[in-house]
Amino acid sequence: MFIINCPTCGAQHLVSNQHIKSIHRTSEGMVGYVRCAGGHTVLHHFPEAYPKPKPPASVIEFAQRTAQADAA
């Protein structure tokens, strides 16, 4: 069970997995379309279920060096 915020109802709803209509993996993590208790479809983000992967350390180091060079 998890809580969703329905902008149509203007309320939070405690829903179960049975309320999930579909799940999608995106570049920003996992999202799903969930039906609230009022029957509205809500786009819900599941950040813990499929987190956005961190870039490799070499990419982070390169970005930091590039930012420092641009600042100089």
Secondary structure, 3 states (H helix, E strand, C coil): CEEEEECCCCEEEEECHHHEEEEEEECCEEEEEEECCCCCEEEEEECCCCCCCCCCHHHHHHHHHHHHHHHC
